[in-house]
Amino acid sequence: MDSDQHTIESLLASHNASFKGVSGDAELARQRAHLTNSIGNNYPAFEPIRNCLLDRPGKIRREDLCDDGNLIAEKMFAMNMIVEDNDRHKPATNRDIRYISGGWLEELAWLAAMEAGADEAVFSQSLSWKVKGRHGEYHGENEVDLILRKGNRLGFTSCKAVGSVFESHNRKHRNRLMDALHEADNLADHFGGENDRVAVLVTADLIDEVRDQPRYMALMGKAAVLDVRIIPLEELGWDKLVAAIGELVDGA
């Protein structure tokens, strides 16, 4: 098969994997790209809104939000993603809960992949797989946040929406980031080929600009060894994100 005849599905099939169910809604992602980009460009401003809607239920107090936070909230109210229920605001639907809790980041990664020149990309896609072992054939499934294709190469991205402030003393926070790294590396080992690339897109501030060094040295060091591209909060703004995802697209 020529490279221009490849699809994500045909390349995955060579690794005994296939799509399970439908992928994320690309048309919906395009329709609310303006909101998704606003969150990506101003994630710390979005966190109080997210926390109010999901973690610490209450009413969104406009006076407690910064200007960027108010703009994001206004867009969400205008799109009917937030409703008022007695003494609290809450996501209007389960689909909105998924978006607010992290689905927006997967949509942002997909939008950036398409902008960066991917021939094809899907997000929020479950994969079925099978592999032969000593005791027969094993089956399983994985959800992959973003799969992109350029020619006959694939790129995989694991997206993790976590707190923007990296808490070095917080073992749970550190473990979640390290688990994301291993999850991404496993995707490449399981579904990728020699020239395929993998990244972790995470909303944590991982670079200490004053000291000009990573805040989580062990994570960055292991990522370098595993050849996994870490894309932190510092590269979440649109132009920087397109450039970072473009490295997967171009195989850089």
C-alpha positions in Angstrom: 0.0 0.0 0.0 1.4 3.4 -0.9 1.8 6.0 1.9 -1.0 8.2 0.5 -3.4 5.2 0.7 -2.8 4.5 4.3 -5.3 5.4 7.0 -5.0 5.3 10.8 -7.2 2.2 10.8 -5.0 0.4 8.2 -1.8 1.2 10.1 -3.3 0.0 13.4 -4.5 -3.2 11.7 -0.8 -4.1 11.1 -0.5 -4.1 14.9 -3.7 -6.3 15.4 -5.7 -3.3 16.6 -8.9 -1.7 15.4 -11.3 1.1 16.2 -13.9 0.2 18.9 -16.9 2.5 18.7 -16.9 6.0 17.5 -14.2 8.6 18.0 -14.7 12.1 19.4 -17.1 14.4 17.6 -14.9 16.4 15.2 -17.7 18.7 14.1 -18.6 19.6 17.7 -14.9 20.3 18.4 -14.8 22.7 15.5 -18.0 24.5 16.6 -16.6 25.2 20.1 -13.0 25.7 19.1 -13.2 29.3 20.2 -14.0 28.2 23.8 -11.4 25.4 23.7 -8.7 27.8 22.6 -9.7 30.3 25.3 -9.2 27.6 27.9 -5.9 26.4 26.5 -4.6 30.0 26.3 -5.7 30.8 29.9 -5.9 27.4 31.7 -5.2 28.9 35.2 -8.1 31.2 34.7 -10.4 28.2 33.9 -9.4 26.2 36.9 -11.7 28.1 39.4 -14.6 27.5 37.0 -13.8 23.8 36.7 -13.4 23.4 40.4 -16.7 25.1 41.1 -18.5 22.9 38.6 -16.9 19.6 39.5 -14.8 19.5 42.7 -16.2 22.2 45.0 -19.8 22.7 44.0 -21.2 26.2 44.4 -22.1 29.2 42.4 -19.6 30.8 40.0 -18.9 34.2 41.5 -17.9 36.6 38.7 -16.2 39.0 41.1 -13.8 36.1 42.1 -12.7 35.5 38.5 -10.0 37.3 36.6 -10.9 39.0 33.3 -9.9 35.9 31.3 -11.9 33.7 33.6 -15.0 35.9 33.1 -14.7 35.7 29.3 -14.5 31.9 29.5 -17.5 31.7 31.9 -19.5 33.9 29.6 -18.8 31.7 26.6 -19.8 28.6 28.6 -23.1 30.2 29.8 -23.8 31.4 26.2 -23.3 27.9 24.9 -25.7 26.5 27.6 -23.0 24.3 29.1 -23.7 25.6 32.6 -27.1 25.6 34.4 -28.2 26.8 37.8 -29.7 24.3 40.2 -30.8 25.8 43.6 -27.7 27.2 45.2 -25.1 25.9 42.7 -24.0 26.0 39.1 -23.4 22.7 37.4 -22.6 21.2 33.9 -25.8 20.9 31.9 -25.2 17.4 30.6 -22.9 14.4 31.0 -21.2 15.5 27.7 -20.5 18.8 29.3 -19.1 17.1 32.4 -16.6 15.2 30.2 -15.6 18.3 28.3 -15.0 20.4 31.5 -13.1 17.6 33.3 -10.6 17.1 30.5 -12.3 16.5 27.1 -11.5 20.0 26.1 -7.8 19.1 26.2 -8.3 16.2 23.8 -10.2 18.5 21.4 -7.5 21.1 21.7 -4.9 18.5 20.8 -6.9 17.4 17.8 -7.5 20.9 16.6 -3.7 21.6 16.9 -2.9 18.3 15.0 -5.1 19.3 12.1 -3.6 22.9 12.1 -0.1 21.4 12.1 -0.8 19.4 8.9 -1.8 15.9 9.9 -3.4 14.0 7.1 -5.9 12.5 9.5 -6.5 12.6 13.3 -9.0 11.2 15.8 -9.5 11.8 19.4 -11.2 10.0 22.3 -10.9 6.8 20.4 -11.2 3.3 21.9 -9.0 0.6 20.4 -9.6 -3.2 20.5 -6.5 -5.3 20.2 -5.3 -8.9 20.4 -2.0 -10.6 20.8 -0.8 -14.2 20.8 0.8 -15.4 24.0 2.0 -18.6 25.5 -1.5 -19.6 26.6 -3.4 -18.5 23.6 -4.7 -15.2 22.3 -5.3 -12.3 24.5 -7.7 -9.5 23.9 -8.1 -6.0 25.4 -8.9 -2.4 24.7 -7.4 1.0 25.3 -8.7 4.6 24.9 -6.3 6.8 23.1 -6.7 10.6 23.6 -5.2 11.5 20.2 -4.0 9.5 17.2 -2.7 11.4 14.1 -1.4 10.3 10.8 1.0 11.8 8.3 1.7 9.6 5.4 2.5 6.2 6.8 3.5 7.4 10.2 1.4 7.6 13.4 1.6 9.9 16.4 0.0 9.3 19.7 -0.8 11.8 22.5 -1.9 11.2 26.0 -3.8 14.2 27.4 -3.9 14.9 31.2 -5.8 17.9 32.6 -4.3 18.3 36.1 -3.6 21.3 38.4 -1.6 24.0 36.7 0.7 24.4 39.8 3.2 21.6 40.0 3.3 20.4 43.6 6.7 18.7 44.1 5.7 17.5 47.6 2.4 16.0 46.3 3.1 12.3 45.7 -0.3 11.8 44.1 0.4 14.6 41.6 3.9 13.3 40.8 2.6 9.8 40.4 -0.2 10.9 38.0 2.3 12.6 35.8 4.7 9.6 35.8 1.8 7.2 35.1 0.8 9.4 32.1 4.4 9.1 30.8 4.3 5.3 31.0 0.9 5.2 29.5 2.1 7.1 26.5 5.2 5.0 26.1 3.0 1.9 26.2 0.9 3.2 23.4 3.9 3.5 21.2 5.1 0.1 22.1 1.7 -1.5 21.6 0.3 0.3 18.5 3.2 2.1 17.0 6.1 1.4 14.6 9.7 2.4 14.5 9.1 5.8 13.1 6.0 6.7 15.0 6.1 9.4 17.7 4.4 9.8 21.1 3.7 12.7 23.4 2.2 13.6 26.8 0.1 16.8 26.8 -0.3 18.0 30.4 -1.6 21.1 32.0 1.0 21.4 34.8 3.6 24.1 34.9 6.7 21.9 34.6 9.4 24.5 33.8 11.0 26.8 36.3 11.8 29.8 34.1 13.8 31.5 36.9 16.2 28.6 37.3 15.8 27.5 33.6 15.3 23.9 34.6 12.4 21.3 34.9 10.4 21.3 38.1 10.2 17.5 37.9 13.6 16.3 36.8 12.8 12.6 37.1 9.9 12.9 34.8 11.7 14.9 32.1 14.7 12.6 32.4 12.7 9.4 31.9 10.8 11.0 29.0 14.1 11.7 27.3 15.2 8.1 27.7 11.8 6.8 26.4 11.7 9.4 23.6 8.4 10.7 24.7 7.7 14.4 24.1 6.4 16.2 27.2 4.2 19.2 26.3 3.6 21.2 29.5 1.5 24.2 30.4 4.1 26.5 29.0 3.3 25.2 25.5 -0.5 25.1 25.9 -1.0 28.4 24.1 -2.2 27.9 20.5 0.9 28.8 18.5 3.3 26.9 20.8 0.9 23.9 20.9 0.6 23.7 17.1 4.4 23.7 16.9 4.8 21.0 19.6 2.1 18.7 18.0 3.7 19.5 14.7 6.8 17.6 15.9 4.7 14.5 16.0 3.1 15.3 12.6 6.5 15.8 11.0 8.3 13.0 12.9 10.8 15.5 14.3 
